[in-house]
Amino acid sequence: MQSRWRADGHWRDQTLDQAFEAAAGRHPDILLTIHAAGNPRSISLGDLRERGQALAGALHSLGLTAGDVVAMQLPNSIETALVYQAAAALGCIILPIVPIYGPHELGFVLRDARARILFVPDRWRHTDCVQRVRDIGNVPDLEAVVVIGDGDAGEYMPWGDFEQRAGAGIWPGVSADDPAFMVYTSGTTANPKGVLHSANTLLAEVWQSYPDQDPGSRVMSPYPAGHVAGALGVLAHAAAARRTILFETFDAEAAARYVGAERITHTAGTPFHYLALLDAADALGCDMGSLRACGTGGATVPESLVERAEAAGIHMFRRYGMSEHPTVTQGADGDPLHDRMTTDGRLRPGVEVRIVDDHGNDVETGQEGEVATRGPDMFLGYSDPAIDAAAWLPGCWFLSGDIGRLDEAGLLAITDRKKDIIIRGGENISSREVEELLLRIPGVREAAAVGYPDERLGERICAYLIVDARLDLDLAAIDAAFRRFGAARQKTPERVILAQDLPRTPAGKIKKAELRRELREVASP
């Protein structure tokens, strides 16, 4: 397979640093803009490259070398893009972490990844990020924390001091097959799983999204920096040399204005992002006519949203992917409206899919089963060997945990999930992790966390609970408990149902499919 991916041009055997150097050499003046309320900042690709190379010397001065993990819990920012450049130049593994993670999740990720350095802002929204780092406790391999912003860095290193360590150097080379990028994703396990990509696998996604024969595309991404999708926004500029606009925090009105003023051609987002963008465009009278590649996913996509976009002249299409395999299938703006509303599109070049039963055997065309994938942009594996061993079928087929069907025309439709996750606003949330937090509340005997439909966020979290008879538990009490536990706000249930019993299998396992169906029926008009 790897030889085929190389022969077909999906793998170019460039490291991230080599790809960044080539892009800056071709188009040094291409701008990256980070939109922050009242203070948009821009940097050219040439300047980004020059400053990032110098900051590799700063990393080296702190003892980092090739293969070490450089973690950042940052929003999209110029500094985020600079850390990408510096880490890639040194051959380090880039680890972006979603800003919503509290001390509980952040500490686990840093320890599991054996991160050597962490970059954080002084504050993010209403969070004191310096205090959050203090609250994570001991991280044995973490040797430095760099704080970005004008606030007090406390015992950690201010960004300005880090910049003063910059200097030129010649660093040992790495292979395009070595781990180069890492991201943590929630799934069936209680703790997030570490997903490892090489330069070859990550850049295969970039080359497919922004082909050489389409150099004039202009990109706007609403995704936060801690996702694969957010990383691809950084790489659209750094590796593909595309004019790119990212958001510190997504601003729908600003996004609508950028589409009109910059003639944006490529964007993506969850239904939440598109609903907000369409509302803003209607209110402001912005022209959306330049958009020609508008993929959506990460949550249930209402057909009404695709129809509304169509009425606005936007040929939106669904796409299917995950951190482990960023794009498996996608539609195209020229596909019939019905296909774009009801399916997740066709396989990307080089990608293969099987639909299998519980024993790993192929099902008949059109029948539902678990989606197994392989392709040039597929990850190397999980950081935890035990989790990784259970994720594959023979022949390098990755078991996605999603249920779908593939029709005779080659169109894939994702219909359900085998993995027990909730997707809220594009964020994967482990039901098991939410349940374990709920069970830490005194008096909670059993807990089942499931998603219920929400037009804006796709899903929200409902907690079914069996509690002690005397326990008076409401959402306010659950919210207070989750705050004490240091959990991300997005993981706090927004609905609670106290039950005497729950539907179960003969073995006593809670039938979550029935709970989800019950919530869908309540939500239906």
C-alpha positions as CSV (number, residue, x, y, z in Angstrom):
1,M,0.0,0.0,0.0
2,Q,2.7,2.5,0.9
3,S,4.5,1.9,-2.4
4,R,1.2,2.5,-4.2
5,W,0.6,5.7,-2.2
6,R,4.0,6.9,-3.1
7,A,3.6,6.0,-6.8
8,D,0.3,7.8,-6.9
9,G,1.8,11.0,-5.4
10,H,-0.1,10.9,-2.1
11,W,3.1,10.4,-0.2
12,R,5.9,12.8,-1.3
13,D,8.3,11.8,1.4
14,Q,8.6,15.5,2.6
15,T,8.9,16.2,6.3
16,L,6.7,19.0,7.6
17,D,9.8,21.3,7.7
18,Q,10.6,20.5,4.1
19,A,7.0,21.2,3.0
20,F,7.0,24.5,5.0
21,E,10.3,25.5,3.3
22,A,9.0,24.7,-0.2
23,A,5.8,26.6,0.4
24,A,7.5,29.7,1.7
25,G,10.0,29.6,-1.2
26,R,7.1,29.6,-3.7
27,H,4.8,32.1,-2.1
28,P,6.5,34.1,0.7
29,D,4.0,36.9,0.6
30,I,0.9,34.8,1.1
31,L,-0.9,35.9,4.3
32,L,-2.2,34.1,7.3
33,T,-4.8,36.2,9.3
34,I,-5.9,35.3,12.8
35,H,-9.2,37.0,13.6
36,A,-9.4,38.1,17.2
37,A,-12.1,40.5,18.4
38,G,-10.9,44.0,17.7
39,N,-7.4,42.9,16.9
40,P,-6.9,40.8,13.7
41,R,-3.3,39.9,13.1
42,S,-1.6,38.9,9.9
43,I,1.8,37.4,9.0
44,S,3.3,36.5,5.6
45,L,4.5,33.0,5.0
46,G,8.0,34.2,4.5
47,D,8.1,36.0,7.8
48,L,6.5,33.0,9.5
49,R,9.1,30.7,8.2
50,E,12.0,33.0,9.2
51,R,10.8,33.6,12.7
52,G,9.8,29.9,13.2
53,Q,13.3,28.7,12.1
54,A,14.9,31.0,14.7
55,L,12.5,29.8,17.4
56,A,13.7,26.2,16.7
57,G,16.9,27.4,18.4
58,A,14.9,28.5,21.4
59,L,13.4,25.0,21.7
60,H,16.9,23.5,21.3
61,S,18.3,25.8,24.0
62,L,15.8,24.3,26.4
63,G,17.1,20.8,25.7
64,L,14.5,19.6,23.1
65,T,15.6,17.5,20.2
66,A,14.0,15.4,17.4
67,G,11.2,13.1,18.6
68,D,10.4,15.2,21.7
69,V,6.8,16.3,22.1
70,V,6.0,20.0,21.9
71,A,2.5,20.5,23.4
72,M,0.4,23.7,23.0
73,Q,-3.0,24.4,24.5
74,L,-3.5,27.5,22.5
75,P,-6.3,29.1,20.5
76,N,-5.5,29.9,16.9
77,S,-2.9,32.6,17.0
78,I,0.3,33.8,15.2
79,E,2.2,32.2,18.1
80,T,0.5,28.8,17.4
81,A,1.7,29.0,13.8
82,L,5.2,29.9,14.9
83,V,5.4,26.9,17.3
84,Y,4.4,24.6,14.4
85,Q,7.3,26.0,12.3
86,A,9.8,25.8,15.2
87,A,8.8,22.2,16.3
88,A,8.9,21.0,12.7
89,A,12.3,22.5,12.1
90,L,13.7,20.6,15.1
91,G,11.9,17.3,14.1
92,C,9.7,17.4,17.2
93,I,6.2,15.9,17.5
94,I,3.6,18.7,17.4
95,L,0.8,18.2,20.0
96,P,-2.1,20.7,19.9
97,I,-4.6,20.3,22.7
98,V,-8.1,21.7,22.7
99,P,-8.5,24.8,24.9
100,I,-11.6,23.4,26.6
101,Y,-9.7,20.7,28.4
102,G,-9.5,21.4,32.2
103,P,-6.8,20.3,34.6
104,H,-8.1,16.7,34.6
105,E,-7.9,16.1,30.9
106,L,-4.8,18.3,30.3
107,G,-2.8,16.5,33.0
108,F,-3.6,13.1,31.5
109,V,-2.7,14.2,28.0
110,L,0.7,15.7,29.0
111,R,1.6,12.7,31.1
112,D,0.5,10.2,28.4
113,A,2.3,12.0,25.6
114,R,5.4,12.6,27.8
115,A,5.4,16.2,26.6
116,R,8.6,18.1,27.2
117,I,7.3,21.7,26.8
118,L,3.8,23.3,27.0
119,F,2.7,26.6,25.4
120,V,-0.4,28.2,26.9
121,P,-2.0,31.7,26.9
122,D,-2.2,33.7,30.1
123,R,-6.0,33.6,29.8
124,W,-8.5,32.0,27.4
125,R,-12.0,33.4,27.6
126,H,-12.7,33.3,31.4
127,T,-10.0,30.8,32.2
128,D,-6.8,31.6,34.1
129,C,-4.6,29.2,32.1
130,V,-1.6,29.7,34.3
131,Q,-3.6,28.5,37.3
132,R,-4.9,25.6,35.2
133,V,-1.3,24.4,34.6
134,R,-0.6,24.6,38.3
135,D,-3.7,22.6,39.0
136,I,-2.7,19.6,36.9
137,G,-0.1,18.3,39.4
138,N,3.1,16.6,38.6
139,V,4.0,15.9,34.9
140,P,7.4,14.0,35.1
141,D,8.7,14.8,31.6
142,L,7.5,18.4,31.4
143,E,10.5,20.7,31.7
144,A,9.2,24.1,30.5
145,V,5.9,26.0,30.3
146,V,5.8,29.1,28.1
147,V,3.0,31.7,28.7
148,I,1.8,33.9,25.9
149,G,0.1,37.2,26.6
150,D,0.5,40.3,28.8
151,G,-0.6,38.7,32.0
152,D,1.6,37.4,34.9
153,A,3.4,34.2,33.9
154,G,4.1,33.4,37.5
155,E,6.8,30.8,37.9
156,Y,6.7,30.0,34.1
157,M,8.5,31.5,31.1
158,P,7.0,34.5,29.4
159,W,6.8,34.3,25.6
160,G,9.2,37.3,25.3
161,D,11.9,35.4,27.2
162,F,11.4,32.4,25.0
163,E,11.8,34.6,21.9
164,Q,15.1,35.9,23.3
165,R,16.5,32.4,23.2
166,A,16.0,32.3,19.4
167,G,19.0,31.4,17.2
168,A,20.1,29.7,14.1
169,G,21.2,26.1,13.9
170,I,21.5,23.0,11.8
171,W,19.3,20.3,13.2
172,P,19.5,16.5,12.6
173,G,17.1,15.3,9.9
174,V,14.1,13.1,10.4
175,S,12.1,10.8,8.1
176,A,8.7,11.7,6.6
177,D,7.5,8.4,8.1
178,D,8.4,9.3,11.7
179,P,5.7,10.5,14.1
180,A,5.4,14.3,13.5
181,F,2.0,15.2,14.8
182,M,-0.2,14.0,17.7
183,V,-3.7,14.8,18.8
184,Y,-6.0,13.4,21.5
185,T,-9.5,12.4,20.7
186,S,-12.3,11.2,22.9
187,G,-14.0,7.9,22.2
188,T,-15.0,4.7,23.9
189,T,-12.2,4.9,26.5
190,A,-12.6,7.0,29.6
191,N,-9.5,9.0,28.8
192,P,-8.7,10.6,25.4
193,K,-6.7,8.5,23.0
194,G,-3.4,9.7,21.5
195,V,-3.5,9.6,17.6
196,L,-0.2,9.6,15.9
197,H,0.4,10.9,12.3
198,S,3.6,11.1,10.3
199,A,4.4,14.0,7.9
200,N,3.4,11.6,5.0
201,T,0.0,10.9,6.4
202,L,-0.8,14.4,7.5
203,L,0.4,16.0,4.3
204,A,-1.5,13.5,2.2
205,E,-4.6,15.1,3.6
206,V,-3.3,18.6,2.7
207,W,-2.4,17.7,-0.9
208,Q,-5.8,16.2,-1.4
209,S,-7.6,19.3,0.0
210,Y,-5.5,21.8,-1.8
211,P,-4.1,20.3,-5.1
212,D,-1.3,21.8,-7.0
213,Q,-3.5,22.6,-10.0
214,D,-5.7,24.9,-7.9
215,P,-3.2,27.4,-6.4
216,G,-5.6,30.3,-6.1
217,S,-8.0,28.8,-3.5
218,R,-8.6,31.0,-0.5
219,V,-9.3,29.2,2.8
220,M,-11.3,30.1,5.9
221,S,-11.5,27.7,8.8
222,P,-13.6,28.0,12.0
223,Y,-12.0,25.1,13.8
224,P,-10.0,25.5,17.0
225,A,-6.3,24.7,17.0
226,G,-6.5,21.5,19.1
227,H,-8.3,19.4,16.4
228,V,-6.9,17.7,13.3
229,A,-9.3,20.0,11.4
230,G,-7.7,23.0,13.2
231,A,-4.2,21.8,12.3
232,L,-5.2,21.5,8.7
233,G,-6.1,25.2,8.8
234,V,-2.6,26.0,9.9
235,L,-1.2,23.7,7.2
236,A,-3.3,25.2,4.5
237,H,-1.1,28.3,4.8
238,A,2.2,26.8,6.0
239,A,2.4,23.7,3.6
240,A,-0.1,24.5,0.8
241,A,0.7,28.3,0.6
242,R,-3.0,29.3,0.6
243,R,-4.3,32.6,1.8
244,T,-5.9,31.5,5.1
245,I,-8.1,33.1,7.7
246,L,-8.5,31.4,11.1
247,F,-10.3,32.6,14.2
248,E,-9.2,32.9,17.8
249,T,-12.8,32.4,18.7
250,F,-15.3,31.8,15.8
251,D,-17.1,35.0,14.9
252,A,-20.0,34.4,12.4
253,E,-20.4,38.1,11.4
254,A,-16.7,38.5,10.8
255,A,-16.7,35.2,8.9
256,A,-19.5,36.4,6.6
257,R,-17.6,39.6,5.9
258,Y,-14.4,37.8,5.1
259,V,-16.2,35.6,2.6
260,G,-17.4,38.7,0.8
261,A,-14.2,40.8,1.1
262,E,-11.6,38.1,0.5
263,R,-13.6,36.0,-2.0
264,I,-13.1,32.9,0.1
265,T,-13.4,29.7,-2.0
266,H,-12.9,26.9,0.6
267,T,-14.4,26.6,4.1
268,A,-15.6,23.9,6.3
269,G,-17.4,23.5,9.7
270,T,-20.0,21.8,11.7
271,P,-23.7,22.5,11.2
272,F,-23.4,25.0,14.1
273,H,-20.8,27.0,12.2
274,Y,-22.8,27.1,9.0
275,L,-26.1,28.0,10.7
276,A,-24.4,31.0,12.3
277,L,-22.6,31.9,9.1
278,L,-25.9,31.8,7.1
279,D,-27.7,33.9,9.7
280,A,-24.9,36.5,9.7
281,A,-24.8,36.6,5.9
282,D,-28.5,37.2,5.8
283,A,-28.4,39.9,8.4
284,L,-25.4,41.7,6.8
285,G,-26.3,41.1,3.2
286,C,-22.9,39.5,2.5
287,D,-22.2,37.9,-0.9
288,M,-21.4,34.2,-0.4
289,G,-21.1,33.5,-4.1
290,S,-17.3,32.8,-4.1
291,L,-17.7,29.7,-2.0
292,R,-17.2,26.5,-4.0
293,A,-15.9,23.9,-1.5
294,C,-18.0,23.8,1.6
295,G,-17.7,20.5,3.5
296,T,-19.6,19.8,6.7
297,G,-19.7,17.0,9.3
298,G,-18.7,16.4,12.8
299,A,-22.3,16.2,13.8
300,T,-25.7,15.2,12.4
301,V,-26.3,17.4,9.3
302,P,-29.9,18.5,9.0
303,E,-31.2,18.2,5.4
304,S,-32.8,21.6,5.9
305,L,-29.4,23.2,6.4
306,V,-28.1,21.9,3.1
307,E,-31.3,23.2,1.4
308,R,-30.9,26.6,3.0
309,A,-27.3,26.8,1.9
310,E,-28.4,25.8,-1.6
311,A,-30.9,28.6,-1.7
312,A,-28.1,31.0,-0.8
313,G,-26.0,29.7,-3.7
314,I,-23.7,27.6,-1.5
315,H,-23.3,24.0,-2.7
316,M,-22.7,22.4,0.7
317,F,-21.7,18.8,0.9
318,R,-21.2,16.3,3.7
319,R,-17.9,14.7,4.4
320,Y,-16.8,11.9,6.7
321,G,-13.6,11.6,8.6
322,M,-12.1,11.6,12.1
323,S,-8.8,12.3,13.8
324,E,-7.5,8.9,12.8
325,H,-8.4,9.3,9.1
326,P,-9.2,13.0,8.4
327,T,-11.2,12.5,5.2
328,V,-12.5,9.2,4.1
329,T,-15.3,10.4,1.9
330,Q,-16.8,13.7,0.8
331,G,-19.3,15.1,-1.6
332,A,-18.6,17.7,-4.3
333,D,-20.3,20.9,-5.2
334,G,-21.3,19.4,-8.5
335,D,-23.1,16.4,-6.9
336,P,-26.9,16.3,-7.1
337,L,-28.6,18.0,-4.1
338,H,-30.2,14.7,-2.9
339,D,-26.8,13.0,-2.7
340,R,-25.3,15.9,-0.8
341,M,-28.2,15.9,1.7
342,T,-28.4,12.2,2.3
343,T,-24.9,10.7,1.9
344,D,-21.4,11.5,3.0
345,G,-20.1,11.3,-0.5
346,R,-17.6,9.2,-2.4
347,L,-14.2,7.8,-1.4
348,R,-11.2,10.2,-1.8
349,P,-8.5,9.0,-4.2
350,G,-6.4,6.4,-2.6
351,V,-8.9,5.7,0.2
352,E,-10.6,2.3,0.6
353,V,-13.6,1.3,2.7
354,R,-15.1,-2.0,3.8
355,I,-18.4,-2.4,5.6
356,V,-18.0,-5.3,8.0
357,D,-20.0,-7.3,10.5
358,D,-19.0,-8.0,14.1
359,H,-16.7,-10.7,13.0
360,G,-14.8,-8.6,10.4
361,N,-16.6,-10.1,7.4
362,D,-17.8,-8.0,4.5
363,V,-21.6,-7.4,4.4
364,E,-23.6,-7.2,1.2
365,T,-23.6,-3.9,-0.8
366,G,-26.3,-1.6,0.7
367,Q,-26.3,-3.4,4.1
368,E,-25.3,-1.7,7.3
369,G,-22.1,-2.6,9.2
370,E,-19.1,-1.1,10.8
371,V,-17.0,1.2,8.5
372,A,-13.4,0.0,8.1
373,T,-11.0,2.3,6.3
374,R,-7.5,2.6,5.0
375,G,-5.8,5.2,2.9
376,P,-2.7,7.5,2.6
377,D,-4.0,10.0,5.2
378,M,-4.7,7.3,7.8
379,F,-2.9,7.6,11.1
380,L,0.1,5.5,12.2
381,G,-1.7,4.2,15.3
382,Y,-2.6,5.0,18.9
383,S,-0.1,5.9,21.5
384,D,-1.5,3.2,23.8
385,P,-0.5,-0.2,22.4
386,A,-3.4,-2.0,24.1
387,I,-5.9,0.4,22.5
388,D,-4.1,0.2,19.2
389,A,-4.1,-3.6,19.0
390,A,-7.9,-3.7,19.2
391,A,-8.4,-1.0,16.5
392,W,-7.4,-3.0,13.4
393,L,-8.4,-5.8,11.1
394,P,-5.7,-7.7,9.2
395,G,-4.4,-5.8,6.2
396,C,-4.2,-2.4,8.0
397,W,-8.0,-1.9,8.0
398,F,-8.9,0.6,10.7
399,L,-12.2,0.0,12.6
400,S,-13.8,3.4,12.8
401,G,-16.5,2.5,15.3
402,D,-19.1,4.1,13.0
403,I,-22.0,2.3,11.3
404,G,-22.7,2.9,7.7
405,R,-23.7,1.5,4.3
406,L,-22.0,1.8,0.9
407,D,-24.4,1.7,-2.1
408,E,-23.7,0.5,-5.7
409,A,-22.8,4.0,-6.8
410,G,-20.0,4.2,-4.2
411,L,-21.8,6.6,-1.9
412,L,-21.2,6.2,1.8
413,A,-23.9,7.1,4.4
414,I,-23.0,7.0,8.1
415,T,-26.2,5.9,9.9
416,D,-25.2,5.4,13.6
417,R,-22.2,4.9,15.8
418,K,-20.9,1.8,17.4
419,K,-18.5,3.7,19.6
420,D,-20.2,5.3,22.6
421,I,-19.5,9.0,22.0
422,I,-21.5,12.2,22.0
423,I,-20.7,14.9,19.4
424,R,-21.5,18.3,20.8
425,G,-20.6,21.2,18.6
426,G,-18.1,19.1,16.7
427,E,-16.3,18.0,19.9
428,N,-16.2,14.2,20.6
429,I,-17.1,13.5,24.2
430,S,-16.7,10.1,25.8
431,S,-19.9,9.0,27.4
432,R,-17.9,6.8,29.7
433,E,-15.9,9.7,30.9
434,V,-19.1,11.7,31.7
435,E,-20.5,8.7,33.5
436,E,-17.4,8.2,35.6
437,L,-17.6,11.8,36.6
438,L,-21.3,11.5,37.5
439,L,-20.5,8.4,39.6
440,R,-18.1,10.4,41.7
441,I,-21.1,12.4,43.0
442,P,-22.1,10.9,46.4
443,G,-25.5,9.1,46.1
444,V,-25.4,8.4,42.3
445,R,-25.7,4.7,41.9
446,E,-25.9,4.3,38.1
447,A,-25.4,6.7,35.3
448,A,-25.9,6.6,31.5
449,A,-24.8,9.6,29.4
450,V,-26.3,9.9,25.9
451,G,-26.7,12.6,23.3
452,Y,-30.0,14.2,22.5
453,P,-30.7,16.2,19.3
454,D,-30.0,19.9,19.1
455,E,-30.3,22.0,16.0
456,R,-27.5,24.3,16.9
457,L,-24.9,22.0,18.4
458,G,-25.9,18.7,16.8
459,E,-26.2,17.0,20.2
460,R,-26.2,17.9,23.9
461,I,-25.6,15.6,26.9
462,C,-28.4,14.0,28.8
463,A,-27.7,12.1,32.0
464,Y,-30.0,9.3,33.0
465,L,-29.4,8.6,36.7
466,I,-30.4,6.2,39.4
467,V,-29.8,7.8,42.7
468,D,-30.3,7.2,46.4
469,A,-33.8,7.9,47.5
470,R,-32.9,10.9,49.7
471,L,-30.6,12.5,47.1
472,D,-31.9,15.8,45.7
473,L,-29.9,16.2,42.5
474,D,-30.5,18.7,39.8
475,L,-28.5,20.3,37.0
476,A,-27.1,23.0,39.2
477,A,-25.7,20.4,41.6
478,I,-24.2,18.4,38.7
479,D,-22.7,21.6,37.2
480,A,-21.1,22.4,40.6
481,A,-19.7,18.9,40.9
482,F,-18.2,18.9,37.4
483,R,-16.5,22.3,38.2
484,R,-15.0,20.8,41.3
485,F,-13.7,17.8,39.2
486,G,-12.0,20.2,36.8
487,A,-13.8,18.7,33.8
488,A,-14.3,20.7,30.6
489,R,-17.5,22.7,30.5
490,Q,-18.7,21.0,27.4
491,K,-18.8,17.6,29.2
492,T,-21.3,18.8,31.8
493,P,-24.8,17.4,31.2
494,E,-27.5,19.9,30.1
495,R,-30.4,17.6,30.9
496,V,-30.9,15.1,33.7
497,I,-33.5,12.3,34.0
498,L,-33.9,10.6,37.3
499,A,-35.1,7.0,36.8
500,Q,-36.1,4.0,38.9
501,D,-34.6,1.6,36.4
502,L,-33.1,1.7,32.9
503,P,-33.6,-0.6,29.8
504,R,-31.1,-3.4,29.9
505,T,-29.9,-6.4,28.0
506,P,-30.2,-9.9,29.5
507,A,-26.6,-9.4,30.7
508,G,-27.6,-6.2,32.5
509,K,-26.0,-3.7,30.1
510,I,-27.9,-0.5,29.7
511,K,-29.5,-0.2,26.2
512,K,-28.3,3.2,25.3
513,A,-29.9,2.9,21.8
514,E,-33.3,2.8,23.5
515,L,-32.5,5.9,25.5
516,R,-31.3,7.8,22.4
517,R,-34.4,6.7,20.6
518,E,-36.6,8.0,23.5
519,L,-34.9,11.4,23.4
520,R,-35.2,11.6,19.6
521,E,-38.9,10.9,19.8
522,V,-39.4,13.6,22.5
523,A,-37.5,16.1,20.3
524,S,-39.5,15.3,17.2
525,P,-42.4,17.6,16.5
